[in-house]
Amino acid sequence: MTTIYYEDDADPTALSGESVAVVGYGNQGRSWALNLRDSGLDPVVCVRRDATRQTAAADGFETFDLPAANDADVVCVLVPDDVVPLLGLSPGPRSCVIVASGYCLAFDRLSPPGDAGMVAPRMLGPEVRRCFEEGVGFISAVGVYQDVTGRALARVLAVARSIGGLRQGGIELTPMQEATLDLGVEQVLSPALTAVNGAFVQTMLERGIPLEAIVTELVLSGEVERTYRLLREVGYAVQSEFHSPTSQYGQLSRRGRFDHLDFLSSMRGLTDDIESGRFADEWDAERDAGYPVLTGLKEQHAGPAIREYEADLRRQLGPGARRGARS
């Protein structure tokens, strides 16, 4: 049975008298620091001497170099996964290190001596702050990786509550479960959806449908986005009634037409790469080489030509559309 935690499961006094350090002040770090402070804690921000440090100081936080985080009782490590092993953190044996992703704990890229846990918001970094300010909070994945003090769960839940991560429920996962699910969406599901979309676009183009109309149908109209919102808000069964009978019949009667395609074998192989640590090793090697493959892939799939095409299309269709806007 999956355990789900809520705000009343967390003891806000579990962190009383404890110092809290936020390492990193980017998308997640800034949101966490602001939310922790608004919840009555007094975090310090430990970052490099760069623009993020200036932003943290402007937001009213005490800022320190990274080694100062080693002196904190609770250390929230909020930098990209590939950067964490390079930080050289060495917190104390009674400390509690909390990460926003299971990656580094699952694949042994971080080995704290004391308590270790995870509070992984199912939300983009800036939205962690926005949802907190709106009072709605967000769903999180929470878990204890290592309990040295006997207080690891209490500390993890207190942090999760303080950033707004238990207001809509916190799902208990191990770091490996969270990392496998998170990376699985990125590496297993996303490429499959990209392939399916590509095949659909080609099929429609072959039937003489303009590319602009296809992109509008899939993205620019907002219909798909709003349908997914309804899935979240009212569920599949209820939202299905908002579609016409023609749509309902077409969707349901054509299910199974792709069952002969062997998605499972490819998906299992990709997931094996994740769970075995092979992807983590590959990503470390890419980082150490200066990210040459990533740079090339971004140029190929999201380079200037594609960005300009998308910008041009948005000038013609969508909320900012205007006549004669084609570049």
N, C-alpha and C positions, 0 to 999 in steps of 0.2 A: 504494500500500500504506500503510495507516494505521500510524503509528509509535506504539508503546505503551512507555512508560518504566516501569521498576521501581526499587526502592530501590538496587540495585547499579549503576544507571546514574548515580546522583547521587554527587558527591564532597562529603562533609560538610565538608571543609576549604575548600571554595570561598568560605565566608563568614568564614574565620579572620581576625581582626583588623578586621572590618568592623562598623560600628555599625548597629543595626537599630531602626527606629521603626515602631510600630503606630499607625496613625491610626484612631481610633474604638475603642470598647470595648463594642460591643453584642453581638448574637448571634454574629457571625463574629469580631469583634475580640478579645473575651475568650478565645474558644477558641484562636485563633491565638497570642495572646500567651502563654498558659499552655503550649501545646504547644511553642512555640519555646523557652521557658525550660527545659522539661523535657528538651529535646533538646540542651541545653548552650549555647544562645545567651543573650544578656542584653538583650532588647528593652526599650525605653522606650515609654511610652504617651503619645501626644499627643492630647489631647481638650479639649473645652470645659470650663469650670468648672461642671460639673453633677453629677448623681448618678453618671454613669458614671465620672467622674474619682475620685469617692470610692470606688467599687467597685474600681477599678484600684489605688488606693493601699492599700486594705484587703487586696488580693491580693498586696501586696508589691512592686509596680512603682513605679519612678520615673515621675512624671507631669509633663508639660510642656504649655504652650500649643501650639496647632497649628503656628505658625511654626518651632518647634524641629525639626519633622520635616525641614525643608529641609536641615539639617546632617547628616542620616544618610546612610550609604552605601546602605542598602537601606530603602525606604519601602513598607510594606504598607498600602495604602489600603483600609479596610474599613468604609466608611459607605455608605448607600443611594446608588444610581446617580444619582438626581436631586440629591443633595447634593454630590457630588464636584466639579462645576464651580464651586460656591460657596465652596470651601475656600480658594482663592487660593494653593495650594501652588506653590513654585518651587524644586524640588530642584536640586542641582548637576549639572554636565554629565557627571560620572563616576558618578552615582548609578544605582540600579536601582529603578524604581517597579514594584510588583507589585499587581495588582488581583485581586479574587475573582470578578469577572464581566467578560466581554468588552465589555460595553455601552459604557462611556465611551471606550475605545480605538477600538472599531469605528465609533462615530458622532462621533468627533472632539470629545468633551467633555473630553478630557484629552490634553495634548500634552507629555509630559516631554522634557527636553533630552537625557537620557542613555538608558540601557537601559530598556526597558519590557517587561513580560511579564505573564502571567496564570496564576494557580493557582486554578481554580474547582472547589471541592469539590462533588461530586454528593451533597450531604448538607446537612441543615439545620444552622444554626450551632451550637446547643448539642450536637448529635450529633457534630460535628467533635471536640469535647472528649471526649465519652463514648466514641466509637470509638477514640480515641487511648489513653485510659485502659484500655480493654478489650484493647488490643494488636492489634485487628483492622484498624484503619485504615479507609480508604474509597477509592473511585475518584475521580479528579480529571480535569478537563480542563486541560491545561497547554500553554503556547505562548509563543513570543517574538514580540513585536510590533516591537521596535526594538533593534538590537544596535550600540551605539556603541563599547563597550569591547572587544568580542570575547569577553566573558565572560558575556553575557546568559543563554545557555542554562544554563551551569553554576550561575549564581546562582539562576535560577528553579527548577531541579531541586533545589538544596540547600534552598530554602525549602519546596518541595513535600514533600520527604522529611522535613523537620523537623516539619511539622505532621501527618504521617501520611498524606499524600495520594498516596504511591506504593506503599503496602503492598499494595494490591489492584490496582495498575496506574494509570498516568496516560495518558490518550488525548491525543495531540497534535492541537490544534485552533487555528485562528486566532481572534482575538477576534471577528471577524464570524461565523465558523461557530458559535462558542459562543453568541453573542448571538442569532443566528437560531434556533438549536435551543431555547435556553432560553425566549425570548419566544414561539417557535412553540408550545411545549407550553402556555403560558399563554393565548395569544391565538387560536391556531388549533385545537388539539386540545381544550382545556378547554371552550370554548363549544359545540363539536360534541357532546362527551359530555354536557354539560348539556342540550342540545336532545334528544338521544336518551333520556336518563333521564326528561326531562319528558314526552315522548311515551309512554314505557313506563308511567309512573305514571298518566297519564290513561287509558290503555287498560285497566289493571288496575282502576282506580276504576270505570270504566264497566261492568266485569264484576262489581261488587259486592265486590271485595276491600278489606278495611279498610286505611286509610292506614297504621295502625300496623304491619300485617303486611307491607306493601310496603317501608316504611322498614327494618324488621327484615331482610327478605330482601336488601336492597341494602347495608345499612350495619351495623345494630346487632348482627346475629348474628356478625359478624366473618368470615363464610365467604369473602366476596370478598377481604377483606384477606389472609386466610391462603392463598387460592388464588394471589394475586399473590406472596406470599412463596415459595410452592413454585415458581412460574415463575422466580423469581430463583435459588432454591437448586438446582433439579434440571432446569429447562427445560420447555418446552411439552410435548414428546413424552412425557416421563416423567410429569409431573403429570396428563396427560390420562387415564392409566390409573387414577387415583384416583377418577375420576368413573364413575358407573354406565354400563352399556351404553346404557341409555335416554338418558342425558344426552349421551353421546358421539355417538349417532346423531342426536339432535335438533339438536345444535350443528352437526355437519358437513353434514347433509343440507339444512339451511336456509341455509347460506352462499350468497351470491349473490342472495338475495331483495331486497336493497336496492341492488343494483348500478346500477339505473336512476336513482338519486338522484345529482345532480351535486355531490358534495362537493368534488371537485378544483378546480373553478373558484373557489369561495369560499375554499378554503384557499390557493390560489395568490395570490389578490388580497390576502388578509390578510398573507401572507408578503412580498409585494411592498411593502406598507406598512412592514414591519419593515426589510427590506434597503435600501430607498430612504432611510431616515431619517425618513420622514413621521411614524411613531409617536413617535420621539425628539423631534421638533419639537413634536408635540401634547402630549407629557408635560412638556416644558419650559414650554409655555404654561399647562398645568394647574398646575404648581408655582408659576409666577409669579403666578397668579391666586389662590393660596391653597387649591388643591385643592377647588373647589366641586363639580365633577362627581363626583369620587371620594367625597366626603362624602355626596352624594345617593344614589349607587349603593349605598354600604354601608348606608345607612339603609333603602333599598328591599329589598335582597337579604340583609342580615345584621343587621337592626335588632333592637330590643328584643323585638318580638313574635315574631320567628323564634327568637331566642335562648331565650326563655321556653318556646316550644313544644318545642324540642329538649331543654331541660333537663327539662321535664315528662315527655317521652317516656322519657328516660334514667332517671328516677326509677321508671318502671314496668317497663322492659325493659332487660336488660343486667346487667353485673356488680354494679351498685349497686341493683338493683330490689328493691322491697319492697311488700308488700300495702298498699293504701289510700294510696299515695303521690301519687295524682293531685291537682294543686293546684286 
